[in-house]
Amino acid sequence: MKVLSTSKSHGGIQGVYSHSSEVCACEMTFAVFAPPQAVEGHVPVLWYLSGLTCTHANVMDKGEYRRLAAELGLVIVCPDTSPRGADVPDEKDNWQFGCGAGFYVDATQAPYAKNYRMYSYVAEELPALVAANFPVDMSRQSIFGHSMGGHGALTIALRTPGRFRSCSAFAPIVQPTTAGWSRPALEKYLGSDENSWRAYDATLLIEDGHRYGELLVDQGTADGFLQDGLRPWLLEEACKKAGIALTLRMQEGYDHSYNFISTFMDDHLRWHAARLA
Amino acid sequence: MKVLSTSKSHGGIQGVYSHSSEVCACEMTFAVFAPPQAVEGHVPVLWYLSGLTCTHANVMDKGEYRRLAAELGLVIVCPDTSPRGADVPDEKDNWQFGCGAGFYVDATQAPYAKNYRMYSYVAEELPALVAANFPVDMSRQSIFGHSMGGHGALTIALRTPGRFRSCSAFAPIVQPTTAGWSRPALEKYLGSDENSWRAYDATLLIEDGHRYGELLVDQGTADGFLQDGLRPWLLEEACKKAGIALTLRMQEGYDHSYNFISTFMDDHLRWHAARLA
């Protein structure tokens, strides 16, 4: 693991690191905020998964999580959203596929299967690296994310029962298998057999019997992607049928940007901290 | 005035606006955060001046001022740091002069005198525009800034007695007339007669009899510009001689970045809000 930068913030350390990923077959960059409490001992860890076009840096710069994470004593890990580099196949000028658009799946189709394995990267390889290199208590983990990263958080939490004490999302893509901005990517990563897509769709995972204790979702009503891309009512319906306690809060006038995320960041941090205590 | 974007944040509105500036003879962009209280009536306004290389956007993205400004009911205005555009003379690849490096002076030398008039822009033209277009109580103004913008805040406050109820700075350039990164710019903007530079140097303004009630300055000890560029002890010495109540806080381990600014943003907002009440 390489240390790319560290900077003191709110009494803790905001670092950026990279490592040679076996899973993604390229160098991967990620951000870790270690709160002041991490000097004294192992602390809980909260995973934040970012949305389309983002790297580790967007939420690090604009998410406004450090003040309260420092107070609550949470490590915050922010992975990248895809493999990157000269050897990674990409579609230039397509922001919904390839670099910045890994969709937290393990691709099975050539030429993407070699690098685009963000499910295994986020669920397995990076946690092992973080556990080995940071003062984290891996028995106390939670996960959240935004948009494509909200989809990632929900699907990973649903597929790894017992791993995450809590899961929440800002404006998640709740049903990527039917949304216009994700279907082409899923087909290229996973092939045309749509049954193989079900493992990467929160509503279909629930339909297929996966369960989770409770979920928190915030969604802005002025979000331009609400009607076609996000559609939280589909998650609401799935949770209702399955008896999953979903708290869905429609937030009047908020858009899809980091202004929305940062506004409700404190609520989410407190939600997770209460469950990580 | 053109509205470039608005986005709901922490119950208020973060907007970005532009206008045709007479003073700078170009289109100028600036950011305004209006807290929820601004819907009900006129509220105090706090000016934030940014540092070298920045636009209005850096502190808007990374400064983490909105949560508490919304709570305290403060309008936050973030101007650009220089004129910009195809017609504005600039030195490419020089981050200490020209675009992004206006140093809050009114240039007197050709070809810069036409556009580089950031002192008058920030002290006169933009306040008039903001007063005319936003619900601000101009009898309750304060000012702060970072690095070059800390220099701007200190010099403008010292030169406009009674205008700003309070003034603070993060890692300000306290004596630009003797610092290596500002002397070449001052010479190009103002000419070789160094007497004309004194109006743009906080320590020399104090030496020349300007006074201010009290000042708050935070400075990181791990700031790479501390020894050569910033040197807060020069301000400390000037304030001591002049009987100005300076609170200078050396913050252990903090660097020059927005991680430093955002860490102490709450303290500065509360300091100003108490004096704007």
Interface residues (C-beta under 8 A of the other chain):
Chain A: S7 K8 S9 H10 G11 Q14 D61 K62 E64 R66 R67 G220 A222 G253 Y254 D255 S257 Y258 N259 F260 S262 T263 D266
Chain B: S7 K8 S9 H10 G11 Q14 D61 K62 E64 R66 R67 G220 A222 G253 Y254 D255 S257 Y258 N259 F260 S262 T263 D266
